[in-house]
Amino acid sequence: MSEERKARLAESLAAVEARIDRACAAVGRAREEVRLLAVTKTFPAEDAALLTDLGLTDLAENRDQEAGAKAAEVARLRPDARVRWHMVGRLQRNKARSVAEWADEIQSVDSLRLAEALAKATVNRERPIDVLLQVSLDDDPGRGGCPVSELDALAERVARAGGLRLRGVMAVAPLGADPAPAFERLAGAAGALRKQHPGATEISAGMSGDLEVAITHGSTCVRVGTALLGGRGLASP
């Protein structure tokens, strides 16, 4: 079963890589400018381990409850794989300490209170956690994200924290709307942020359905789940 699953994942990975290649070529960007982040939420650790066999070592999760155990299991299954785990889902302050135990990067920091909690949770870490600020592109509080008008203050707080390293911005396109204007707005916010924080060069935008549009507007990291792993029914048992 694992060999069959690995073959299917390899086919899906090749298709996603081809899409990224074409999108980069269309706007004159180098393929190396865009990271592929595999979103393994709801899929078992065995699938994540197979992805590392295929060369994908940037893996992402949405829920702390699932991610901690999965990261530990992947480390057991593939002890030599240098996996970088990314938190891309909404994060509650009371989970800050738990997430700091497994995440190398948190892409969903969207409030000063969350930044404060993470600063406290990471004060004794040997290496800082990379942080992306989640930007709200639709002003819907239910979907998370910091309003663009409040981004400067949030960036300053993260930049002052010894256990955090400000790396850029992340956003999710508005539901049911053309993603292009939203990603263009995100690119503008990212450019403004870089003027104050030159090291904040990352733009995490684009998923299975809109990664080409995101790359057109400067995304440096696409977060792909369905196009790689399929629907939940295709997950390994």
N, C-alpha and C positions, 0 to 999 in steps of 0.2 A: 504493500500500500504506500509506503513512504517513497519508493522510487517512482511510482505512478504520480503521486502528488508532487514530487520534485519536478518531474517532467512538465506538469501542467503549470507550475509556478514559473519554470524557466521560459515557457512559451509566453506567458503573460508578461513577464519581465522584459522579454525581447520586444514585445509590442509597445510597452510603455516607453522603453528606451528609444524606440524608433519615433514615437510621437514627440518626445523631448528633443531629439536630434532635429526633426523637421521644424519644430517651433523655434529653436535657436537659430537654425540656418535662415529661416524666413526673415529674421530681424538682425542678422549679422552678429549674433552672439556666439561665443565659444561654448561648447557643450559643458566644459568644466566649470562654467559660471553657475550652473544649476545643480543643487543637491537633490537627490531622490530620497525622500523619507517614506519608508514603508509603515503604514498605519496598521498595526496588527490587532487592534481591539476586537474582542469577541472570538478571535481565533486562538487555537492552542499554542503552547510553547513549542510543540513539535514543528508547526508551520514556521514560526519565527526562526527556529534552528535551521530549517531547510533554506530559508532566505539567506542566512549567513553563509551557507554552503555555496550559494550562487553569487556571493560577493556583496550582498547588501548588509551593511552593519549599522546603518542609521535606522533605528526602529522606534516607533511612536505608539503611545497608549493614551487613552482618554480618561481612564478611571484609575485612581490610586489603588483601590481595592484589588483590581485585577492585575495591575502592572507590577506591584512588588513581588508577588508570588511568581509571575511569569518571568521576570528578569532573573530571579534566583534559579528557576528551572532551566532557562536557556543557558545560564552560566554552568549548570551541572551537565547539560547535554553537550555543550560546545565550550569546554573550558579554555580553549585557545583562541576563540573568536573575540575580537576586540569590539564589542558591541557598544554603541552610544545610544542610550535610551533618552527619549524626548517625551515630555508631558505636553500634550496639545489640547487637552480638554479643560473645561472650566474647573477651577481649583478653589476649594474653600480654605479659609485661613486655618481651620483646625487640622487640615491635612498637610500643612507646610512641612512639619518635621518629618512626617512619613515619606513624603515625596522626595525630600532632600536625601533620603537614604538610598534611592535607586536612580534618580534622574541626573543626567549629565547636562540637560538643557530643558528649560521650562519656557514654552512659547505662549503661555496664556496669562501672563501677569497683566492685570487690567485695573488695579486700584492701589491707592496708597496703603490701605490697611493690609492688603495681601503682600505688598512689598515689605512692609514692616515685619510681618510674620515670617517671611522667608529670610529676611536679614537676620532675625534672631535665630532661626533654625539652622543657618549656615555659618554662624560666626566661628565655629571651630573646625570647619572643613579644611583639609589640606589644599584642595583645589576649588576655586569658585565654580558655582553653577552658572552656565551661560543663560541669559535671560532675553527673551523677545517680548516686547510690549504688544499685547493684543489691542488692536485699534477697532473701534466700532465704526462700521461703514454704513449702517442703516439706522443708528440711534434706537435700536431695539434692546432694552435692558435685559430682556429674557435670553438673549443670545450671547451676552457677555461683551466685553470690549470697553476700552477707555475712549471717551469722546476726544476727538482731535484737539479740542481746545484745552484739554487737561493733560495732554501728552508730555509737555515740557516738565511739569512738576513731577510727574511719575518717573520720567527719565532721570531727573536729578536725584530722586530718592534712591533709585536702583544703583545709580553710578556711585553714590556715597557708601554703599554697603560693601564691606570687605569680602563677604562671602558670595557676592553676586557680580557678574560681569555683563554689562549691557552690550548686546550684540545686534539689536535691530528691532524690527516690527513684524507682527503677524496679523492676518485678518482672514475672515471668511466672507465670501461674497454674499450680498443680500439674497434672500429667497425670492424666486420667481421674477427676477429682474436681470437685465443685461449686465454681466459682471464687468464689462470694460470700463464704464465710468467709475465704478467703485475701485477697481484696481489702479486706475489712473490717479484717483484721489489718494490712495495708499502710497503710491510712488511719490506724490508731492509731500506727504507727511514724512516719509522716510528721508527724503532729501533735506527737509528742514531739520530733522533730528540729527543728521550727519554733520550739519554745520556746527552744532554744539557738542556733538559726541562723535568724532571721526571714526571711532572703532565700531560704531553701530551700523555695519554695512549690510546686514542680512534683511531680506524681505521674504517672508514665508507666506506665499499665496498660491492658490491653485490646487485643485484636487482632481479626482478622476474625470469629472465632467468639464472642467474649465481650465486645465493646466496650460493649454496653448495661449489662452487670453492672458493669463497671469504672466507667462514668460514674455509675451509681447510688451507688457508693462513693467518689466524689470524684476520679476520674481527671481530669487536666488535659491529657493527651496520649495519644492512641490510636495504636498502631503497626499500620498496615494494609497488607498485601501482597496476599494472594490475592483478597480482595474487590475490590481495585482493578485488579490486573494479570492476574488469572486464574492458572491452573496454569502450570507451566513450559512446557507444550506450546503455550500461547497467546502466548508471547513472540515478538516480532518476530525474524526471522532476522538 
